[in-house]
């Protein structure tokens, strides 16, 4: 006998059935494949089975090999639930939205001035098409100069990782710039990026602060965009789980004298031009519900790129990082720009995802490799 206390903590779903034998078989299938604290079922009335669901590995449920019609109805019923959380690969149906609610949120936002720093921007809302000669192209050259040839408001999403320039060897880049010279050049390129970005477009910068030099480059770059009156959309932590740094590489050992903090992550700083909302057709949305729920949790555990030696580039980010950023912040057929395209990870992923792309880099060798990568891609994929 199941007590009422045992039913607490579950979402209840009632399903009708016609065969008692099939229903009993379905209950046994569930008990054999899922823990009771996750999901279980019982017959609760004439031709009624009640399903009690707390959390479920939906892929495992869908892959149950059964011709049982009740199991099929259970899968359909759970799939029809649109409100759930994601944790550990499972859909969470109870307690996932128990965060503390803010009373009078809208009124408080009006009173304190939401993104007050960007209110008096002068960005125009009229967007333009990217000229055909720049669509799906890899261009070798100085990004600042190349971008000057583009019209205003013609790029949907910029995803890039500026060269670190210090302590890494790049072919055509002279990496000896003083910091002032480096940021001066970087911000000239970013000014062009802002100009060509559409109203409502996003710019995402993957950056790792130079912790060994105590220079918070992510803050410096974020301050630049805020001074240009872009709206800070948020920040993603890219957790690489890389623990190779030595404990005494730059600081003291077992002493408060000068402990060096170890970081196993990088940042994705996300900014919007003019408005937080990006217009687009529902038909061009290609992110799944599970991807959306997982990726809006702004800590992405993704292993570092393993093929840097293959491409001959010392500082590549993995395709999965670009895939998540592009699918979460753009629509199919949008134009994706990387002004520091390197060997073309951004442009390759953009093509695979059915986006238009423009990649720019100053290294001829890298541009040739980037072009080769996109030429090997024949069909978009999800």
Protein Blocks (a to p, Z undefined) as FASTA:
>chain_A
ZZfklmgoiacdddddfbfklmmmmmmmmmmmpcfkloccddfbehiacdddfbdcfklm
mmpccfbfklmmmmmmmmmpmbdcdeehiacfehklmcccdehklmmmmmnopakllmmg
cbdfbdcdddfklgopaceddfklmmmmpcehibfbdcddddekiopacfklcckbcfkl
mmmmmmmmmmmmmmmpcghiacdddddddfknopafklmmmmmmmmnopacfbdcdddeh
pakbcfklmmcehiaklpccddfbdcdddddehiabdcddfklpcbdfklmmmmmpccdc
ddddfklmmnopabbcdfklmmmmmmmmccehiacddfblmnolmmmmmmmnopacdddd
fblklmmmmmmmmmmpmbdcZZ
